[in-house]
Amino acid sequence: MNYKKTKFSTISNILFFLSTTFCLVFLWCNCSTKNLKTSLFSSIIIVVSGAIILVPIVIYRHKKLTTKSEALAKLDNFKLSLEYSQSCKVINFIKEIFAFDVTKKLGQNHYLVDNKQDLFCIFSESISIDQLQEVISSRKTDSIILISLSKPKIPVTLKDIKIVCYDFDYLSKYADVGKTYLDDISLQKKPKYSLKDIVCIVFNKKRSKSYFWLGLVLLFSSLFTPFSTYYIIFSTLFLLLSLICRFSGLFRLSD
């Protein structure tokens, strides 16, 4: 079902793009030639020629961006799950991917592994100096395994103490495994709109059709009014707005 929906959406976007582009080309061809028949045929030739070249490129780019977007969303959800899942679920996930034998829980995010290594799981965006000091001072052995979202910079040289760090780049290889063990976490939508959110609403994809029809009405109006220049300019603006709303990823509200 997802494949059909994606295919239909792709076809719909292509048709919308071709229709809007045709209107823009026709608008300015007619402005130049003042001949409907010449403008119509010229626009058809230009748009069809452009479609033959651009449509395959657009489809390829759309697939590439969709794949990248899905991969990034998957990693973001995985990171949220690491940050907010119950500690018992996180440690079960860690035990699965590292094959650790967690002997004992020694404190918050602190475990004893195989009776000979300290394991610390700290999933904040960055590890502070105070957290590092706590890790080192609370260890029970001289071998420390630190699992975190980013590798910390250790400002001191520790003689006879071994610290092995695993960051999010390493853990991300096991994102699919995390679905089995970790909680499914999602961010709440923002209750208030910022200036950026307002701009995103103005350029929302759902508004593309409204802008398209406004541009189309002004296009036809320009054929019968003595003030055609103004209608042509505003029709062009609305048609361009419809394209921006439909295809730009810069104005999407984040969840």
Secondary structure, DSSP 8 states (H G I E B T S, - for coil): -HHHHHHHHHHHHHHHHHHHHHHHHHHHHHHHH--HHHHHHHHHHHHHHHHHHHHHHHHHHHHHHHHHHHHHHHHHHHHHHHHHS-HHHHHHHHHHHHT--EEEEEETTEEEETTTEEEEEE-SSS--HHHHHHHHHT-SSSEEEEEESS-----S--TT-EEEEE-HHHHGGGHHHHHHHS--------SS--HHHHHHHHT-GGGHHHHHHHHHHHHHHTTT-TTHHHHHHHHHHHHHHHHHHHH-STT----
